Amino acid sequence: MMQYRRAWGCGGLLAGALAAAAWLYAGRPRERVPGHEGLDDPEVAKAFNRVATLPHMRLLRRFVARRAARMVQHGEAADLGCGPGHLVFQLARQAPGLHVTGVDLSDEMLAQAERYAERSGMRRRVSFEKGDVQQTPFPDASLDLVVSTLSLHHWSNPIAVLNEIARVLRPGGSFLVFDLRRDLSAPAWVLLWFVTHFVVPAALRRANEPLSSRNAAYTPEEAAQLAQQSRLDGWRIACGPQWLAIQGTKA
Ligand SMILES: C[S@@+](CC[C@H](N)C(=O)[O-])C[C@H]1O[C@@H](n2cnc3c(N)ncnc32)[C@H](O)[C@@H]1O
């Protein structure tokens, strides 16, 4: 009898949790909601950096760095919206023939990246520059590879950035712009909601991250439209259940 009651209790709790999750998911924003992550706020930047060192973020960067290093092994590379620079270091490790420059708007992020660079043992193979990725500091046709992770959804004019990529890449150079996709699966969306409300440090919770990033992200169809409207050629959209990438090789 006792066991029946317990089973009914657990079943009831599970059904309640599933109903609550379904209700939350049904209320998610469907259209894109551009947002500001506030990474110039030192507390938010520090909190982001803590999250960025967690295992799933490391896996994500390894995945992107491997894909990028398969495209190009030598020459000059840039990471647009590099944040604290983790992908810059990962890529430099993965492809020892590359020099990688990280570009970011945020002083906080760049200061953190410079601190890591001092300790990385790769000081001569990485650099960081402050700048807006819509107007990068690179001369025309000077780069062999351009990468970016989790920054596309922040760009106020993403077509201008794709045009910049077309300008700064040499013919035959490759690009990989990787981001979350907004049309996440229901379980992934519910997990993101849970993480935003109960797991991330308080500074990120106040900025409604990472849910805000999901809301500002593109669907694969929208990403294709951006690429189509830009001067970038040789692109294709690659995607997985939770991510998308605008990637390819300039003709
Ligand atoms: C979510 S963080 C991602 C950082 C890093 N790419 C990573 O994957 O850990 C987004 C970064 O993009 C930068 N960013 C956003 N808009 C930018 C712009 N227009 N120019 C340069 N950096 C930008 C922000 O300052 C921030 O560091």
Ligand as a Chemical Component Dictionary entry (heavy atoms), coordinates in Angstrom:
data_LIG
# 
_chem_comp.id                   LIG 
_chem_comp.type                 NON-POLYMER 
_chem_comp.pdbx_formal_charge   0 
_chem_comp.three_letter_code    LIG 
# 
loop_
_chem_comp_atom.comp_id 
_chem_comp_atom.atom_id 
_chem_comp_atom.alt_atom_id 
_chem_comp_atom.type_symbol 
_chem_comp_atom.charge 
_chem_comp_atom.model_Cartn_x 
_chem_comp_atom.model_Cartn_y 
_chem_comp_atom.model_Cartn_z 
_chem_comp_atom.pdbx_ordinal 
LIG C1  C1  C 0  28.994 35.446 -25.394 1  
LIG S1  S1  S 1  30.506 36.254 -25.595 2  
LIG C2  C2  C 0  31.404 34.975 -26.451 3  
LIG C3  C3  C 0  32.868 35.076 -26.216 4  
LIG C4  C4  C 0  33.720 33.997 -26.892 5  
LIG N1  N1  N 0  33.624 34.058 -28.333 6  
LIG C5  C5  C 0  33.337 32.633 -26.393 7  
LIG O1  O1  O 0  32.797 31.820 -27.166 8  
LIG O2  O2  O -1 33.603 32.339 -25.205 9  
LIG C6  C6  C 0  30.207 37.415 -26.904 10 
LIG C7  C7  C 0  31.364 38.359 -27.141 11 
LIG O3  O3  O 0  31.142 39.111 -28.329 12 
LIG C8  C8  C 0  31.624 40.439 -28.107 13 
LIG N2  N2  N 0  30.986 41.351 -29.052 14 
LIG C9  C9  C 0  29.649 41.572 -29.219 15 
LIG N3  N3  N 0  29.453 42.475 -30.203 16 
LIG C10 C10 C 0  30.692 42.832 -30.668 17 
LIG C11 C11 C 0  31.134 43.732 -31.682 18 
LIG N4  N4  N 0  30.270 44.425 -32.424 19 
LIG N5  N5  N 0  32.464 43.856 -31.867 20 
LIG C12 C12 C 0  33.342 43.152 -31.122 21 
LIG N6  N6  N 0  32.971 42.282 -30.159 22 
LIG C13 C13 C 0  31.662 42.119 -29.939 23 
LIG C14 C14 C 0  31.250 40.722 -26.648 24 
LIG O4  O4  O 0  32.010 41.773 -26.098 25 
LIG C15 C15 C 0  31.557 39.353 -26.006 26 
LIG O5  O5  O 0  32.856 39.282 -25.507 27 
# 
loop_
_chem_comp_bond.comp_id 
_chem_comp_bond.atom_id_1 
_chem_comp_bond.atom_id_2 
_chem_comp_bond.value_order 
_chem_comp_bond.pdbx_ordinal 
LIG C1  S1  SING 1  
LIG S1  C2  SING 2  
LIG S1  C6  SING 3  
LIG C2  C3  SING 4  
LIG C3  C4  SING 5  
LIG C4  N1  SING 6  
LIG C4  C5  SING 7  
LIG C5  O1  DOUB 8  
LIG C5  O2  SING 9  
LIG C6  C7  SING 10 
LIG C7  O3  SING 11 
LIG C7  C15 SING 12 
LIG O3  C8  SING 13 
LIG C8  N2  SING 14 
LIG C8  C14 SING 15 
LIG N2  C9  SING 16 
LIG N2  C13 SING 17 
LIG C9  N3  DOUB 18 
LIG N3  C10 SING 19 
LIG C10 C11 SING 20 
LIG C10 C13 DOUB 21 
LIG C11 N4  SING 22 
LIG C11 N5  DOUB 23 
LIG N5  C12 SING 24 
LIG C12 N6  DOUB 25 
LIG N6  C13 SING 26 
LIG C14 O4  SING 27 
LIG C14 C15 SING 28 
LIG C15 O5  SING 29 
# 
